[in-house]
Every structure is written in C-alpha cells, then in structure tokens.
Amino acid sequence: MKLMVVGGGGREHAIIKKLKENPNVAKIYALPGNGGIAADAECVKIAATDVNAIVAFAVENRIDYAVVAPDDPLVLGCVDALEEQGIPCFGPRANAAIIEGSKVFSKNLMKKYGIPTAEYEVFDRMEAALAYLETAPIPTVIKADGLALGKGVIIAQTREEAKAAVVSMMQEKTFGKSGDRVVIEEFLTGPEVSVLSFTDGRTVVPMVSSMDHKRIGDNDTGLNTGGMGTVAPNPYYTEEIAELCMEQIFLPTVRAMAEEGRPFKGCLYFGLMLTPKGPKVIEYNCRFGDPETQVVLPLLESDLLTVMQAVTEERLAETEVKFGKGSAACVIMASGGYPTSYQKGFAIDLPENLGEEVYVAGAELREGRLCTSGGRVLGVTAVRDTLKEALDASYRAVKQITFEGAYYRNDIGARALRAKEAD
C-alpha cells in the first residue's frame, strides 16, 4: 500500500512510525514532512494547507490511503476533496472539523445537547466584550473563536489582563480572523486530562489518557506553548471517571454531531477538566493532539492502519483496539526563546544508539545534517513499566542530545508522580 500523511511535525512523525509497523505498507509520503521524518517517509514539499496540490499529488501517485493530521487542512476540507477523488482518508470532513474550527460552534453544541462545560458568553463586538468584563467573575478565560496554533486561549487573573486579551484578539488581530469573535467563559479548577478517541461516527473507542504540560516554564509558569511534554496514562483519570465521561461526554458528543448532520469520523480529542462538580469539556480538537500523540501511540498494541481503516469504513465496533499496560513520557526539546522569538539553523547532535524514540517536530536537513527549524524541535519519548522509569529514561536521553540554545522543562510528569504517590 502507498500511504500519504499530511503534516510535518512531531505528531505526524509518531503517526508515520506507527503506520510503518504494518507489513502491507510499501511506501509513505509526508506532505510536507520535515528533516527527521525524511528517515521514515518520502517528504514532498507541499504545504499542509495547499489542498489542491495535495489532491493532485494523491491522484497522480495513486495513493491508497491518506491520513490528514493537522487541524488547518481538516477545517479547509482536505478530506472532502480527497474523498471526492475516491481516495479513502482518516480524518473528519470539514463540516465535522468545525468542532475545533469554531469554539463558538462547539460551545453552542454542548449547550444544546447538555454536555457539561464551563458557562460562557460569545461576543463579536469588542465594546460589548469589554463592557461584560467590567462585572464578570475573575479569573476568567478568553478564547479566540477560530484556530490559533493552540495558543488562542488566555487565562486572565485580573480584569486588566482580561481586557488586554480581548483588545489583542479583536482589535490588534493577534490571531487574525480567528479573533473576530471571542468566547469569554467561566474559569474552572481541577486536574486536566487529554483523551484522544477513535470514532467512526457511531462507535467511540477512547485511547489511553494523557497529561499535557502547556506552560513554557517549570512549575507551570510563563507563556502557553503548543505543549512542552506529556505523560500517559494520566493518574487522575480513573476507571470510574472514564465511565462517567463515556456516558456524559464522549457518546453524547458523537451522537450530537450525527444529529446535526455532521458525523465525525477520525480522531476526536477531548480536553477535559475534572472539576469538583464532575468532568467538563474545556475544548475539542478534530485530530490527534500534539504532543499527546507522542505518548499515546507508542502504547498502542493494535495495528494503527487497521484501526484507521475501520474508522473510515465504519467498522470500529468490530475492530480490536488494544493498549499496553505500561507508561510513556515525552519531553519536548525546544529552541531557546520559544514561544516568542528564537533562532534557527543550529546543528542537532543526536546519538545513533539513543535507545529511546525521538520524534522530530521542527528540524530540516542541511547538507545532510539535521538542523533546528522550529520552536519545538524534538519530542523524546520513553516507554517503561512505570511512569517514573519512563520519565527517568526520557530525561537520560534528552541529556545526550545537544543543539545550541536547547531548552526543555525539568519537571514533566512531576505532578503525575505526586498524584500516583498520593493514590
């Protein structure tokens, strides 16, 4: 089989490495891929958002199956366009990808179908949003309506911070048109949990839970990033909570999308908060999370391509999806200065016999050498019987990898370890 994976980050590298395990896979193309992915797939310099060029390439190269991984091409209708040419895909069509593409849509969906989430108000005029903030409870959460590279959410601790966030999004257009509308919502408290799930529009099969670390600094300080590391499973996500989420959130969401004429097929990501009043949805994503994928897929024992095809063909109910009992930890190595300004082009010294999985996110090949080209550069993942063993192994590997300005958090998984100790 000839496969095509749209995207070029650490998430896509993890997907490609897992797809390669299927003996029927003869060739994988990555569009556009990156310097590290080039070791596992043929990279083609077509942007993930260039839907017309992606479709033309797929037709010309007679692609047997496509995986559209990032949010932008999904929202732009890449799956729709490929399927119109008879190419089977993993990923939702545009009318279902709106569950991430518009936070206003997703919040209204949850309200309509009684899916637990934070209280909220929607504004398309800055003046009205600022007037509301005069009396709104503080802290509060400001969200840009559209896609914003995972950074369009501001947790405002003061009224001034909240107003500045609204002005930044709606007037200064920090996130472009994504900030034309904003959602201002109730600030929730409790442990956060990420649950990726396979769904074919009817059946939902949750993957192993995970815990992301969004802030740039140790002890969850500093700016939000795309994610500085993950661990799986999440110790806060018990079997009892999992059953509750399936009953109150997962199945109701998939049924709601079907009811709206927007059946969701692909990976539906549930960003949850376990509040004192029970689990609530913070956000939906219409695709695999990054860097959650880098700890979830290494624990998948079933064949990924088989599961993906079952999703596409609506056979998920009769397909085994099995995860291992161990733990996985991923530490992100980033460029110094990320998530604001940072330099690129530094050579990466990556030992050959590292012993752990390295997923390449932001690197390119220059004269045969892997060099930094993005903010998040590498995801170093280890799988072990226990979380502590996985974390120790991941950090041992991180310390063997060097590039100028390399930065990483030193406390990935620390909160999860404390939760396990208190259990």
N, C-alpha and C positions, 0 to 999 in steps of 0.2 A: 504493500500500500504506500501511496505517496500522500504525506500529510503536509498541511500548511498551518503554522501558528502565527497569528497576527499579534505583534507586540515586540518589545525589545528590552525588557527589564528582568529583574531577579525572579519575579513571579513566572514569567514566560520561560526562563531557564529551568526552573523547577518543573514546570509542566512538560517541557521538551525532554528532560532527563527521564521523567516517569513514562512518557509515551514510548521512549526508545526501548523500554523493557519488553514491549510486545514483539514477538519474533516475526510477526507479519508486516512490521513497519520496515520498508526498504529505504525510505528517504523522507527527511523532514526539512521543509523550508521555513525560515523565520523571516518575517517581514515587519520591521527591518532587522531585528536581531541586534546583537552587539558583539564586541570583540571576544567576549568569553563564550557566548552562545555559539560562536563560529566553530568551536571544538566539537559541538554536538549536533549542529544543523547547518545547512547552507543558508547563509544570510543574504537577503536580497534588499537592496536599498530602495524600498518603497515605504513611505511613511504610513503608520498605522491608521491615520485619518484620511488617506487617499483611497477612498472606497472604489472609485472607478478603476484605478491602477491595480488594486488588489484583486478585483474581479477579473480583470483582463489577464493578469498573471495566472490566476487559478484556472481559468478556461484554457489558456494556451498550454499550460503544463499538466493538464488533465489531473487535477488534484482530486483524490478520492475522498478526503475528509478534511475539514477546516475547523480550527479552534480559534475563535475570536476572543482574546483575553482582556484587553483594556476597556474601560468604560466609554471613552470617546467614540471609537468606531461602532460600538454596540448601539449607542444613542443615535449615531448618524445613520444607522440602518445597514451596516455591513452584512449582517446575517441575512436580512431580507434580500439584498442584492445578490449574494452568493446562491441562496436557495432558488432564486428566480432562474439561475443558470443551471439548476439541477445539482448543485454541489451541497451535500449534507454538511451541517455545521453543528458545533457545540456553542451555545450562547443564545440569549433571548433576541427576539426580533425587536425593532425599535419601539413598538407600541407597548412592550413589556419592560424594556430597558429604562423607560421613563420613571420607574420606581426609584432609580438612583438619579436620573437626569433632572428630576424636579422634586425638590424637597417639599414644595407646596402640594404636589400631587400625592406624594407618599403620606404626608401628614393628614391630608383630607381623606385618603383611602382608609387609614387607621381609624379616624374619627367615625367614618360612615359605617365601618364593619365592627366597631367595638374592640379593636386590637389595642392593648394597653401601651400608651406612650405618654410623653410629657404634654401638659397643657400648652397651648400655643396661640399666637396671633400672626396673621400674614399682612404684609404691607407692600404696596407698590409705589407709595409716595414717601419720600424721606421725612417731610414735615410731620406726617401722621405718625411715623415710627418714632421720631424724636419726642413728640407730644406724649405718646404712650409710655415712653421710658421715664417720664417725669414721676410717674407713680407706680411703675412696675416693680415687683419684688426683685431684690438684688441679693446674691448674684443672679445673673440671667445668661441665656445662651443666644447668640446672634448667628444665624446661618444664611449664607447666600443660597438662593434657590437652586442654581444650576451647578454644573461640575466645576471644581476648583482645585484639581490635583490633590484632593484630600485635605486641603488647607482652608476651606471656606467656612470654618466654624470657629467662633471666638467665644470663650467663656469669660464674661466680663464680671470682675469682682466689685466694681464700683459703677455708679451711674455715668460718670465721666468716660470710663472705658467703654461702656455700652454705646454711648452716643458717638464716640470716636469710631467704633466699629461700623456703625450704621453709615456715618459720613464716608468712611473709607470704601465701603461696598457700593453705596448708592450714588454718591456724588463723585468720588475720586476714581471709581471704577477699577478698584484693585483687582477684581476678578472678572473684569469685562462685563459682558451682558449677563453673566451668572448672578450678578448682584443687582439686577434691575428690580427684582423682588427679594424681600428678606422674610425669614421666619424668626420671630422672637419667641423663645419658649422657656418654660419652667426649668430651673436648674435642679437636676436630680442627683441624688447621692447613692453610693453603693459601689461594689466591685463591677468592673466592666468585663464583658465576655464577648468574644467573637465566635460565631457559629456559622461556618460555611455549610451549605447543603446542596446536594444534587436534587433536582426536581424536574420531572417531565411534564409538569402542568397539572398532575393529579397526585402522584406519589411524592413524598418528601423523605429523603434519607439524609439526616444530619451527619456531617463529618465530625471528627474529633474536635472538641472545643479548644480555643486558644486564648492567650492573653497578649495584647499588643502593648507597646511602650511608645507613645506618640511624642512625648516631650524630648527636646534635644539634650537636656542635662540630667545628671544623676539625681535621684530622689524626685523624679518627675518635675523638674524645674525648666524654665526657659520656654522658647517658642515651640509650637506644634510642628511636627515634621510628617513625612509620609509613613513614618514608623522606624524606630531605632532598634527593634528587636522583638522577638516573640518566643513564647514557650507554649507547649501543648503536652497533655491536656491542661485546661485551666482548673486549678483545685477548687475554685469557688462553685464550679458548675457540677453539682451533684446529680445523681440519678433522679432524685425527686424533682429538682428544678428542671431537668431535661424533659421529664414527662409533662410538667406544667407548661413549658414553652411549646412543646408539640401541640398540646391541646388548645392553648390560648393564643399562640402567636404563629407558629410555623404553618400548620394546616389552614387556619383561618386566612392567612395572607395569600397562600396559593389559591385557595377557593375564591377569595375576593378578586384576585386578578383574573381568574377564569370568568367569574360573574360579570366583570367589567368588559369582557371581550378582549382581554389582554393576557392570554395564557402564557405563563412564564416557564420556559424550558432552558435549563442551563445550570449555572451555579448561582444560587441566591444566598447572599451574605446577610446575616442578621447581626447587627451591632446592638448588644443588649446591656442594660444596667440592672443589676439585682438590687432593687430598692427595698426599703423596709416594708413597702406595700406590695412587693412581688416583682417579678421580672417585667421590664418595659423596654420597648424598642427605642433606641437612640437614633439609629439610621439603618437603611437598607443599602446594599450595593448589588449591582446587577451582574457581578463577576467575582472571580476569586480575589481575595484580599491580598495585599502586598504590604508587609512580609508574612502574613499568616500562612499563605500557601507553602512557604519555605519550611514550615514545621509540620503542616498537616499532611501534605503529600508524601513525605518520607515515611510516615506511619501507615500509609495505605498499603495493605497487603493484596488487595484485589487489583486486577489489571485496569489501569486508568482508561485506556482506549475502549475497552469492553464496556465499562460503565458509561462513558460519554456517549457511545453509540446507542446504548439502551435508553439514555435520556432523549436523544434525537428521535429515536423510533418509538418512544412512549412505552418502553418495556421495563421500566425501572423496578416495578413491583416484583418482577420475576428474576431479578438480577442480584447476585450476592455482592454486597459492599462491606468489606471487612477491614478493620484497622487493628494494628498491633497493640499490645498492652504496655509498651514502653513509653518513654518521654522523649520529646525533642526540644532543642533550644537553638535559636538563631540569633546571632549577634551581628548587627549591621556595622560595617566599617564605612565611614563617610569621609568626604573631603572637608578639611578644616575650613570653618566659616559657614558651612551648611547649617540652616536652611536659607540663609541670606546670600551673601556673595562668597564665591570660592574660586580658586584657580584650578585649571585642568591641565592635562598633559603630562602628569608625573608617572614614571615607570613603576609598575607594581611588581614587587618581588614575591612570587608565590611558589613556595617549595613544592616540588613534584609529588613527594610522598607524604602529603599532609595527613592523610588518614581520615579526614572529615570532608563533608560535601560543601563545596564553595559555589554559590550561585552568584553569577555576575550581573550587576544591575547597571552600573554606569562606567563602562570601560570600552576602549576601542583598540584595535591593533594598529601600531605604528612601526613600520619596518620589522614586523614580526614580533614586536614586544607589546604586551598588554599595558595600556596606559589609562589613567583616570580620564573620564569624560563627563561625569555627572556628580550630583550631590551625594546620593547614596551609591557607593561603589561596589561593595561586596556584601553578601549575606553568608555568614559562616555557620553551618548547621551541623549539630551532632545529635545522634540518636543513641540512647542508652536505656538500661532498665529503670533507672530512677532519674528524676529531674536534676538533682544535684550532680550526678555523674555526667549528664548531658551538658549542663552548664559548664562544669569544670573542663570537659573535653573541648567545647566550643571556644572557651577563653584561651585554652592552651594553644589551639590552632591560630586564633587571632594574633596572639603574641609572636607567632612565627611569620606573619605576613607583614610586609612593610611597603609603604609609599609615602612620599613627602606630604606632611600635613594630615596624615591619617588620624581620624578621630572616631572613638566609639564610647558608648556608655559602659560604666564598670558595674552597674547594678541590674542588668537584665535578669529577670527571674527572681530577684531578691524578695519581692512581695509575695510571689507564688510560693517560695520556700517557706516564708513565715506562716503563710496560710496552712501549708501542709503540716508544719510543726505544731500549729495550734489545733489541728484537727483531732 
